Amino acid sequence: MFEDCPLEHFIDPLSRLDTGRRIVRQNKLSVERFGDAGNQICHEAHFNRAEPCEGCLFQNVVEGGRAERWYLADHDVGGKPPSYYEISLIPIVDDDGTVAAVQEVIRDATATVAVEQHLIELSESLGRQTHNLRKDLAELHKAQAALIQTEKLASLGKLAAGLTHEIHTPLGTLVANLDVLKHEIDGLKEELAGNLEASVRIGRMEDLLELHDMATNRIQTIIRSLKQFAHLDRAVMEKVDLHEGIEAALNLLTYELKQRIEIERQFGAIPAVQCRPDAMNQVFMSLLQNAVQAITGTGRIRIATRFNGENHVELEFEDNGKGIPAERLDKIFDAGFTSKPRGVGTGLGLAIAHQTITGHGGTITARSDSGQGTLFTLVLPVVQKPA
């Protein structure tokens, strides 16, 4: 049975079947793997099944005279992970074109399938992270472009630093997964050396990895640039009179307020507050600009300050403008969100204000009724806690 013949030239278990699925010949590897199965039905001898394997294409080969290949998952009754087999069926045709027998090649593909499944999972994870990263970068570019045009350089540095920090963690995961994926593919190349079809598929994976690698390098370059840019924001904490900052902002808005908007000051006796004056003045400017833009025609802006007797001061900025619809109120501190017409606002002023106030250990809240105006309330500590 083991004389020199074409069956022995195969590097996988091979059996010759008649058209009734009965084994008529085996090579040595088939005997070693499945035992001497002469004259037995293939699915009984190879996989201990009473019925043909699911997905079996034997009949297609017999009737169509063309080779077929498919994968079979053989589940172990003991609860172990399934084994996977790649089964190839090659017809042996008589001179008259009739299929006389079928060569069956069974290759254990468990390791290959496991690696491919791992690669698929890594690729899907990588895809999700890349998608989220692209969304973050799109928001970052949008915010950066608007800030360059409309906000102070110091505010840009602060926002850029925060966004850079948020992007750094998912980017690190993405880069690490790329390294793991490269290692897995290198191992797969060694395991499947000589398999032309697998080599082509691995080559496509390597091309995709190269594109991912270029993209992550580009993102890392952008983040490094943003970190350097953020270092421009080096203002220090000082004890300042907040009333002076409010008045300075009002003076800058004189042209927009003149003969149109009345300013009602309800300033209380408040202590000097430890803060970054440049950032705090930008908050006052943003709140006042929003109030001015919310008022059509004539109107009123009320500014009130008070000391709560402990360690906090409270500030209120209220206008009688058009107000903010209730369904939009919880989004007003999101970067990029704006209800103003194109060219009027960037949607970043309140986001920066929120970041500045919370960065000083305070809070900023908004209350509004559509058509009735808006009230912003700020609470700030008089003295900053030690870092």
Helices and strands as residue ranges (DSSP letters): G 6-9, E 14-17, E 23-26, H 28-34, H 42-47, H 58-64, E 68-74, E 83-93, E 99-108, H 110-150, H 153-191, H 196-230, E 238-240, H 242-252, H 254-257, E 261-266, E 273-275, H 277-294, E 299-307, E 312-319, G 326-331, H 349-359, E 363-369, E 373-381
